[in-house]
């Protein structure tokens, strides 16, 4: 009961069934509004976690109908990944000249892992 009083707006949104449409609108807003690097880091971490949860749920479903919302979840997670791709590309192109940390820690870590500090390897991998 205490938790319901602490979050009246979230419970009202949940009761009205507006949670998923608002989430989709927020994902579409990522395509237009530039996101700060710390927000990109949080969203990339959430994206990886969500992917693992979806994978585990699909693996451990005994019957296909046990995970009947899989197409919907797949569509929404693809929209999230598309928005993250566009938002991260925007940050890299706009702020990349200031250094590798300008795009966020996750992008910096992934880039250093893939190319290993050698730009020739990065050119071969991404070309």
MDTraj code that builds the backbone (N, CA, C; nanometers):
import mdtraj as md
import numpy as np

residues = "UNK UNK UNK UNK UNK UNK UNK UNK UNK UNK UNK UNK UNK UNK UNK UNK UNK UNK UNK UNK UNK UNK UNK UNK UNK UNK UNK UNK UNK UNK UNK UNK UNK UNK UNK UNK UNK UNK UNK UNK UNK UNK UNK UNK UNK UNK UNK UNK UNK UNK UNK UNK UNK UNK UNK UNK UNK UNK UNK UNK UNK UNK UNK UNK UNK UNK UNK UNK UNK UNK UNK UNK UNK UNK UNK UNK UNK UNK UNK UNK UNK UNK UNK UNK UNK UNK UNK UNK UNK UNK UNK UNK UNK UNK UNK UNK UNK UNK UNK UNK UNK UNK UNK UNK UNK UNK UNK UNK UNK UNK UNK UNK UNK UNK UNK UNK UNK UNK UNK UNK UNK UNK UNK UNK UNK UNK UNK".split()
xyz = np.array([
    [0.0820, -0.1192, 0.0000],
    [0.0000, 0.0000, 0.0000],
    [0.0861, 0.1250, 0.0000],
    [0.1982, 0.1207, 0.0727],
    [0.2883, 0.2358, 0.0778],
    [0.3456, 0.2659, -0.0596],
    [0.3780, 0.1609, -0.1328],
    [0.4382, 0.1802, -0.2633],
    [0.3370, 0.2409, -0.3609],
    [0.2100, 0.2056, -0.3494],
    [0.1080, 0.2595, -0.4386],
    [0.0903, 0.4092, -0.4165],
    [0.1038, 0.4552, -0.2914],
    [0.0924, 0.5985, -0.2651],
    [0.2153, 0.6739, -0.3124],
    [0.3302, 0.6081, -0.3109],
    [0.4539, 0.6740, -0.3506],
    [0.4645, 0.6942, -0.5007],
    [0.3985, 0.6126, -0.5783],
    [0.4067, 0.6208, -0.7233],
    [0.2675, 0.6314, -0.7859],
    [0.1930, 0.7382, -0.7568],
    [0.0560, 0.7443, -0.8081],
    [0.0500, 0.7589, -0.9600],
    [0.1447, 0.8291, -1.0178],
    [0.1409, 0.8504, -1.1622],
    [0.1696, 0.7216, -1.2378],
    [0.2660, 0.6438, -1.1891],
    [0.2997, 0.5194, -1.2557],
    [0.1868, 0.4182, -1.2451],
    [0.1210, 0.4137, -1.1305],
    [0.0108, 0.3191, -1.1163],
    [-0.1076, 0.3612, -1.2033],
    [-0.1289, 0.4907, -1.2188],
    [-0.2367, 0.5384, -1.3042],
    [-0.2071, 0.5081, -1.4510],
    [-0.0812, 0.5276, -1.4923],
    [-0.0422, 0.4974, -1.6300],
    [-0.0559, 0.3480, -1.6559],
    [-0.0172, 0.2676, -1.5592],
    [-0.0278, 0.1224, -1.5735],
    [-0.1737, 0.0786, -1.5809],
    [-0.2582, 0.1383, -1.4998],
    [-0.3996, 0.1009, -1.4987],
    [-0.4688, 0.1400, -1.6286],
    [-0.4262, 0.2495, -1.6890],
    [-0.4881, 0.2947, -1.8134],
    [-0.4307, 0.2237, -1.9354],
    [-0.3245, 0.1463, -1.9182],
    [-0.2653, 0.0750, -2.0306],
    [-0.1822, 0.1640, -2.1209],
    [-0.1243, 0.2695, -2.0657],
    [-0.0461, 0.3625, -2.1466],
    [0.1042, 0.3403, -2.1361],
    [0.1463, 0.2387, -2.0639],
    [0.2894, 0.2171, -2.0420],
    [0.3653, 0.1900, -2.1704],
    [0.3187, 0.0946, -2.2485],
    [0.3887, 0.0575, -2.3720],
    [0.3804, 0.1688, -2.4764],
    [0.2643, 0.2314, -2.4992],
    [0.2635, 0.3415, -2.5963],
    [0.3549, 0.4579, -2.5568],
    [0.3625, 0.4895, -2.4275],
    [0.4540, 0.5957, -2.3850],
    [0.5993, 0.5545, -2.4044],
    [0.6288, 0.4284, -2.3811],
    [0.7639, 0.3778, -2.4029],
    [0.8015, 0.3855, -2.5506],
    [0.7086, 0.3526, -2.6380],
    [0.7343, 0.3617, -2.7820],
    [0.7549, 0.5072, -2.8233],
    [0.6769, 0.5986, -2.7677],
    [0.6955, 0.7407, -2.7987],
    [0.8306, 0.7918, -2.7495],
    [0.8740, 0.7455, -2.6331],
    [1.0061, 0.7848, -2.5834],
    [1.1169, 0.7308, -2.6734],
    [1.0982, 0.6100, -2.7244],
    [1.1983, 0.5543, -2.8155],
    [1.2019, 0.6318, -2.9471],
    [1.0870, 0.6753, -2.9936],
    [1.0843, 0.7573, -3.1148],
    [1.1448, 0.8951, -3.0902],
    [1.1311, 0.9467, -2.9682],
    [1.1912, 1.0760, -2.9353],
    [1.3431, 1.0683, -2.9372],
    [1.3984, 0.9485, -2.9114],
    [1.5439, 0.9320, -2.9182],
    [1.5966, 0.9597, -3.0582],
    [1.5118, 0.9429, -3.1583],
    [1.5544, 0.9677, -3.2955],
    [1.5726, 1.1158, -3.3229],
    [1.5058, 1.2003, -3.2463],
    [1.5069, 1.3441, -3.2721],
    [1.5898, 1.4202, -3.1698],
    [1.5746, 1.3861, -3.0429],
    [1.6400, 1.4595, -2.9347],
    [1.7789, 1.4009, -2.9096],
    [1.8835, 1.4834, -2.9093],
    [2.0168, 1.4301, -2.8786],
    [2.0271, 1.3888, -2.7319],
    [2.0849, 1.2722, -2.7088],
    [2.0978, 1.2190, -2.5737],
    [2.2389, 1.2418, -2.5212],
    [2.2523, 1.2723, -2.3920],
    [2.3868, 1.2854, -2.3337],
    [2.4532, 1.1477, -2.3231],
    [2.5859, 1.1452, -2.3174],
    [2.6569, 1.0165, -2.3145],
    [2.6196, 0.9256, -2.1970],
    [2.5941, 0.9813, -2.0784],
    [2.5587, 0.8943, -1.9658],
    [2.4240, 0.8269, -1.9887],
    [2.3321, 0.8948, -2.0576],
    [2.2031, 0.8346, -2.0890],
    [2.2198, 0.7228, -2.1923],
    [2.3083, 0.7446, -2.2883],
    [2.3374, 0.6390, -2.3847],
    [2.3970, 0.5169, -2.3154],
    [2.4864, 0.5399, -2.2196],
    [2.5453, 0.4285, -2.1453],
    [2.4383, 0.3488, -2.0722],
    [2.3456, 0.4182, -2.0074],
    [2.2382, 0.3491, -1.9355],
    [2.1488, 0.2718, -2.0324],
    [2.1158, 0.3325, -2.1460],
    [2.0289, 0.2661, -2.2423],
    [2.0975, 0.1471, -2.3091],
    [2.2279, 0.1582, -2.3366],
    [2.3006, 0.0433, -2.3917],
    [2.3049, -0.0713, -2.2909],
    [2.3274, -0.0396, -2.1646],
    [2.3285, -0.1433, -2.0607],
    [2.1908, -0.2078, -2.0472],
    [2.0864, -0.1257, -2.0510],
    [1.9499, -0.1784, -2.0461],
    [1.9212, -0.2659, -2.1673],
    [1.9696, -0.2248, -2.2839],
    [1.9477, -0.3003, -2.4068],
    [2.0135, -0.4379, -2.3994],
    [2.1355, -0.4436, -2.3497],
    [2.2046, -0.5722, -2.3376],
    [2.1330, -0.6616, -2.2368],
    [2.0910, -0.6042, -2.1252],
    [2.0186, -0.6816, -2.0238],
    [1.8859, -0.7324, -2.0784],
    [1.8131, -0.6466, -2.1482],
    [1.6852, -0.6866, -2.2071],
    [1.7045, -0.7985, -2.3085],
    [1.8099, -0.7904, -2.3871],
    [1.8373, -0.8956, -2.4851],
    [1.8623, -1.0292, -2.4173],
    [1.9381, -1.0274, -2.3085],
    [1.9648, -1.1520, -2.2364],
    [1.8382, -1.2087, -2.1728],
    [1.7536, -1.1217, -2.1196],
    [1.6277, -1.1678, -2.0592],
    [1.5365, -1.2288, -2.1655],
    [1.5271, -1.1657, -2.2821],
    [1.4442, -1.2195, -2.3907],
    [1.4990, -1.3540, -2.4375],
    [1.6310, -1.3630, -2.4510],
    [1.6926, -1.4887, -2.4935],
    [1.6648, -1.6005, -2.3934],
    [1.6823, -1.5723, -2.2650],
    [1.6575, -1.6747, -2.1631],
    [1.5101, -1.7138, -2.1566],
    [1.4213, -1.6166, -2.1728],
    [1.2779, -1.6488, -2.1716],
    [1.2409, -1.7357, -2.2916],
    [1.3007, -1.7080, -2.4073],
    [1.2719, -1.7889, -2.5260],
    [1.3302, -1.9293, -2.5133],
    [1.4465, -1.9405, -2.4514],
    [1.5087, -2.0723, -2.4357],
    [1.4305, -2.1584, -2.3371],
    [1.3861, -2.1002, -2.2268],
    [1.3215, -2.1776, -2.1221],
    [1.1705, -2.1915, -2.1388],
    [1.1138, -2.1385, -2.2454],
    [0.9709, -2.1589, -2.2706],
    [0.9501, -2.3028, -2.3169],
    [0.8603, -2.3734, -2.2511],
    [0.8385, -2.5141, -2.2844],
    [0.7576, -2.5306, -2.4124],
    [0.6579, -2.4462, -2.4290],
    [0.5736, -2.4513, -2.5485],
    [0.5788, -2.3157, -2.6177],
    [0.5570, -2.3116, -2.7473],
    [0.5624, -2.1827, -2.8180],
    [0.4634, -2.0795, -2.7644],
    [0.3485, -2.1246, -2.7182],
    [0.2485, -2.0302, -2.6685],
    [0.2799, -1.9787, -2.5288],
    [0.3792, -2.0372, -2.4622],
    [0.4209, -1.9850, -2.3319],
    [0.4834, -1.8469, -2.3451],
    [0.5390, -1.8191, -2.4605],
    [0.6028, -1.6892, -2.4851],
    [0.5371, -1.6262, -2.6075],
    [0.4051, -1.6133, -2.6004],
    [0.3265, -1.5641, -2.7129],
    [0.3478, -1.4180, -2.7466],
    [0.4031, -1.3409, -2.6539],
    [0.4265, -1.1987, -2.6801],
    [0.5632, -1.1748, -2.7438],
    [0.6302, -1.2830, -2.7845],
    [0.7639, -1.2705, -2.8418],
    [0.7685, -1.1770, -2.9631],
    [0.6761, -1.1854, -3.0597],
    [0.6841, -1.0921, -3.1738],
    [0.6723, -0.9453, -3.1325],
    [0.5865, -0.9171, -3.0367],
    [0.5709, -0.7791, -2.9906],
    [0.6963, -0.7305, -2.9199],
    [0.7520, -0.8134, -2.8332],
    [0.8745, -0.7757, -2.7623],
    [0.9892, -0.7591, -2.8602],
    [0.9952, -0.8463, -2.9598],
    [1.1003, -0.8368, -3.0605],
    [1.0886, -0.7070, -3.1397],
    [0.9672, -0.6679, -3.1736],
    [0.9461, -0.5430, -3.2469],
    [0.9859, -0.4220, -3.1631],
    [0.9463, -0.4185, -3.0378],
    [0.9782, -0.3048, -2.9512],
    [1.1278, -0.2983, -2.9225],
    [1.1902, -0.4137, -2.9002],
    [1.3347, -0.4114, -2.8747],
    [1.4126, -0.3720, -3.0000],
    [1.3631, -0.4081, -3.1176],
    [1.4275, -0.3642, -3.2420],
    [1.4147, -0.2138, -3.2585],
    [1.3008, -0.1585, -3.2225],
    [1.2834, -0.0136, -3.2274],
    [1.3785, 0.0552, -3.1298],
    [1.3978, -0.0036, -3.0118],
    [1.4939, 0.0505, -2.9153],
    [1.6351, 0.0470, -2.9724],
    [1.6734, -0.0627, -3.0350],
    [1.8079, -0.0733, -3.0925],
    [1.8276, 0.0246, -3.2069],
    [1.7258, 0.0442, -3.2887],
    [1.7352, 0.1410, -3.3976],
    [1.7524, 0.2817, -3.3427],
    [1.6750, 0.3160, -3.2409],
    [1.6892, 0.4474, -3.1787],
    [1.8257, 0.4668, -3.1157],
    [1.8780, 0.3630, -3.0504],
    [2.0119, 0.3717, -2.9914],
    [2.1190, 0.3856, -3.0986],
    [2.1007, 0.3163, -3.2091],
    [2.1971, 0.3256, -3.3184],
    [2.2028, 0.4677, -3.3734],
    [2.0883, 0.5273, -3.3960],
    [2.0840, 0.6635, -3.4495],
    [2.1351, 0.7639, -3.3471],
    [2.0957, 0.7481, -3.2206],
    [2.1405, 0.8410, -3.1163],
    [2.2908, 0.8325, -3.0946],
    [2.3459, 0.7114, -3.0952],
    [2.4904, 0.6983, -3.0748],
    [2.5680, 0.7488, -3.1956],
    [2.5161, 0.7277, -3.3157],
    [2.5824, 0.7813, -3.4350],
    [2.5836, 0.9329, -3.4309],
    [2.4739, 0.9924, -3.3869],
    [2.4675, 1.1379, -3.3764],
    [2.5712, 1.1904, -3.2774],
    [2.5823, 1.1251, -3.1616],
    [2.6786, 1.1697, -3.0602],
    [2.8216, 1.1532, -3.1105],
    [2.8498, 1.0421, -3.1769],
    [2.9855, 1.0199, -3.2279],
    [3.0204, 1.1238, -3.3337],
    [2.9279, 1.1526, -3.4233],
    [2.9570, 1.2487, -3.5297],
    [2.9640, 1.3921, -3.4785],
    [2.8829, 1.4258, -3.3790],
    [2.8830, 1.5630, -3.3278],
    [2.9937, 1.5888, -3.2268],
    [3.0221, 1.4923, -3.1403],
    [3.1152, 1.5143, -3.0298],
    [3.2412, 1.4295, -3.0377],
    [3.2579, 1.3516, -3.1430],
    [3.3712, 1.2606, -3.1518],
    [3.5057, 1.3292, -3.1586],
    [3.5091, 1.4532, -3.2045],
    [3.6366, 1.5244, -3.2166],
    [3.6958, 1.5610, -3.0807],
    [3.6163, 1.5540, -2.9739],
    [3.6667, 1.5912, -2.8414],
    [3.7401, 1.4769, -2.7719],
    [3.7319, 1.3570, -2.8256],
    [3.8029, 1.2441, -2.7669],
    [3.7158, 1.1205, -2.7605],
    [3.7758, 1.0062, -2.7279],
    [3.6981, 0.8814, -2.7272],
    [3.5914, 0.8750, -2.6179],
    [3.6089, 0.9482, -2.5088],
    [3.5104, 0.9428, -2.3998],
    [3.3878, 1.0294, -2.4272],
    [3.3862, 1.1031, -2.5372],
    [3.2743, 1.1924, -2.5677],
    [3.1469, 1.1151, -2.5993],
    [3.1593, 0.9934, -2.6481],
    [3.0418, 0.9156, -2.6860],
    [2.9907, 0.8280, -2.5731],
    [3.0591, 0.8254, -2.4613],
    [3.0161, 0.7428, -2.3495],
    [3.1111, 0.6276, -2.3257],
    [3.1028, 0.5727, -2.2077],
    [3.1951, 0.4662, -2.1669],
    [3.1695, 0.3349, -2.2411],
    [3.0433, 0.3041, -2.2708],
    [3.0123, 0.1770, -2.3370],
    [3.0656, 0.1766, -2.4796],
    [3.0449, 0.2845, -2.5522],
    [3.0947, 0.2927, -2.6896],
    [3.2467, 0.2925, -2.6907],
    [3.3073, 0.3635, -2.5975],
    [3.4536, 0.3655, -2.5878],
    [3.5085, 0.2262, -2.5576],
    [3.4469, 0.1551, -2.4641],
    [3.4934, 0.0204, -2.4281],
    [3.4765, -0.0767, -2.5444],
    [3.3639, -0.0688, -2.6138],
    [3.3414, -0.1582, -2.7272],
    [3.4403, -0.1294, -2.8395],
    [3.4644, -0.0021, -2.8661],
    [3.5595, 0.0339, -2.9709],
    [3.7002, -0.0118, -2.9394],
    [3.7438, 0.0064, -2.8162],
    [3.8791, -0.0366, -2.7801],
    [3.8893, -0.1891, -2.7772],
    [3.7803, -0.2587, -2.7455],
    [3.7812, -0.4051, -2.7471],
    [3.7900, -0.4581, -2.8899],
    [3.7136, -0.3983, -2.9801],
    [3.7087, -0.4498, -3.1172],
    [3.8370, -0.4194, -3.1934],
    [3.8849, -0.2951, -3.1863],
    [4.0033, -0.2619, -3.2658],
    [4.1325, -0.2874, -3.1909],
    [4.1284, -0.3030, -3.0604],
    [4.2474, -0.3346, -2.9833],
    [4.3566, -0.2304, -2.9922],
    [4.3226, -0.1055, -3.0136],
    [4.4221, 0.0008, -3.0206],
    [4.4902, 0.0126, -3.1555],
    [4.4515, -0.0678, -3.2532],
    [4.5134, -0.0648, -3.3846],
    [4.4082, -0.0230, -3.4871],
    [4.4263, 0.0929, -3.5477],
    [4.3266, 0.1449, -3.6403],
    [4.3209, 0.0652, -3.7699],
    [4.4289, -0.0013, -3.8087],
    [4.4266, -0.0860, -3.9280],
    [4.3317, -0.2040, -3.9073],
    [4.3337, -0.2616, -3.7871],
    [4.2414, -0.3707, -3.7551],
    [4.0977, -0.3191, -3.7581],
    [4.0746, -0.2020, -3.7030],
    [3.9411, -0.1431, -3.7057],
    [3.8921, -0.1177, -3.8464],
    [3.9809, -0.0753, -3.9338],
    [3.9442, -0.0518, -4.0735],
    [3.9053, -0.1824, -4.1416],
    [3.9793, -0.2887, -4.1148],
    [3.9480, -0.4182, -4.1751],
    [3.8174, -0.4738, -4.1191],
    [3.7968, -0.4611, -3.9882],
    [3.6769, -0.5169, -3.9257],
    [3.5513, -0.4438, -3.9712],
    [3.5552, -0.3120, -3.9771],
    [3.4346, -0.2347, -4.0060],
    [3.4179, -0.1986, -4.1528],
    [3.5115, -0.2340, -4.2382],
    [3.4989, -0.2002, -4.3814],
    [3.4302, -0.3093, -4.4579],
])
top = md.Topology()
chain = top.add_chain()
for i, resn in enumerate(residues, 1):
    res = top.add_residue(resn, chain, resSeq=i)
    for name in ("N", "CA", "C"):
        top.add_atom(name, md.element.get_by_symbol(name[0]), res)
traj = md.Trajectory(xyz[None], top)
